Amino acid sequence: MVIQAVLRKQDILMLSCEVVCGFGGTENCFSSQTLDMYPDFLSIAKRLSSGYLPIGGVIIADKVNRYFAE
């Protein structure tokens, strides 16, 4: 994606909101996969508990995790 190339060039992290389309809301597990994006963060919620519980979370990329681990 064009926007992702610009963000990578400027060393800006990318967040993909998967609250509505995550966990099979599109043809893939996450909508970012459908759009061929590789975000640094995935925000997840609704389908995490099938909408029964108010729960959410964030999945982080390995490079971000390594930064915080150091």
N, C-alpha and C positions, 0 to 999 in steps of 0.2 A: 504494500500500500504506500501511496505517496506520502501521506501524513507521517507514517512510521519512519520513513527514510529521513524526513526533515527532523523528527524528534531524535533519532539516533545520531544524526550529524551534529546536533546541538547538545548531545549528551543529556537529554531530557527523558525522564522515565514516563512510561505509558501505562494508564489504567484502563482496563476494559470492564464496564459494568455488566455483569452477567446475572443481575437480580431477576430479570424477567425471562431472558432467553437462555440462561444457563441450564445445564443438566437436561439436554435434549429438546430445548425449545426451538431449535433449528435442526437441520439434518445431521449435525454433529453434536458432540457432548456440549460444546460451548460455541457461542456465536462467533467468537474471535477465530476459531478454527475454520468456520464457514467462510469468513472474510479473509483468510490467510494472514492473520495478524499474530504477532508474538509479543503480547503485552508483558510488562514487568509485574503488574498486579492484576488480579481478577477479584472483583467484589462479587460475593455470592450471598444469596439469602433465600427468598420465597421457596423455591423448589428443594432447598436443602432439607426442609421438613414437610414438604408437600403442602405448605401453607398452614399447617396445624399449630406451629409454634413460632413466636417472634424471634427468629434466630438468624444470624448473619455471620459472615466471616470474610477474610481476605486471603487469597492464595498468592504467595510471592515467588518470584523467580529465583533460581539458584544464585545468580550474581548479586541480587539484593540481599539474600540471606547471608552470603559470604561476607558482604560488607558489614552487616550488623554483628556477625559472629566474631569479627576481628576486634 
